[in-house]
């Protein structure tokens, strides 16, 4: 019994880790006032770029650094459309998800002789426990950054009342850009966890985790500690379907458990969650 409990706990942490990292990324984007439906796309890009560089160079640390830099660029591009060009944020996020799905598949076939998946050599693998520890460290760090620093205060002000922030001399576009860049980096790290844990990259390997992270963000009330709590709930659901339910019910139904839990929790909770006041509303400086 004790052995089973430890296995469930281990799988819970494995399942929760990418959700925590991506959810923290969502916190920075949405506390700045930008809806980030594109967490799934950021994660998929992070998974592909880190796996690609690791497979080609055999250097996992380099792969993580390159992936992080590229995801910062993706965050900048996403900010260009949503903040500067004021494109619809939900549509832009959906477009990013579709782009990531198609482009990573195309690039995989280009770099790996038309294969939709590829494995990492042993020397290119990074211990997945690094990501578990990183996620646990980042939760309090992000809490302090958002609640106790000038940067965090201004970021939250931009998401709550951009007109007042602008009047006080805070650049709304700058802080929304920064929020999306940080969001891209953290969600990219969440995606990088997957190939290092699995030892390979596969088409659409994020499998909806970006949307579950978005649910954890809402359930966690846009706060890092809340994201961690919600991610652990979803991670536990994933662990149960992996270790216990798959032996009791058909595997197809067991695989549905994390997503059913997500829908049920959101159905009962989403009406009570209060998002940042200006979330999803482009800011027009002339309206001041």
C-alpha angles and dihedrals in degrees: 000000000000090000091053090049092053091048091052091048091049092050090046091058092045091051094043098048100076090041091054093049095045092042091053088052089053090051092060094046097046097039085059089054102259121119109226108201085152096079089109091055093047090051093049092049090049092050093049100044094047092046092046095052093041092051094047099042105024089226112117096184091054089047091054093048094048092046091050092051093048092048090052087057091049088052090052092051091048089050091050091059099039102035107027101028091031095222117173104282097215093048090046091052092049089048090052090052091051092046092051092049094051100035097049090050091049094047091047089056091046097051099034106043099268094312120144092207137029138185130237118237115243093254090054096058120108120205105258090215087075088069092047091054091042092054092050092049094047095056096069092035092055090046091055092044093053099039106031108033135074090239092055093046092052093045091053092045090054090053096045104038114359093174092058091043091051091049088053090055099260114140106233096195092048094054093043089051090050091048092053094045091052089045091053093048095049094044088047090054088051089054092046089059092066103063092040089052095043097035092231146054122242135179111283091352092164086075096194097314090129090061092047088051088053088053090050088052092055094041088049091053093239092295127121095232090048091051090053092051093048092045090054090053092051091042090054091051089051091047092051093052090048099047108025117010095050087066094048105041134026111290092239090062093042090056089056094060100090091048094046089050089051093052094045094049093047092046090057099037113030094082090058096049114100111207125202107293096243098038110145095006115119112225119236111197091204090064091069 
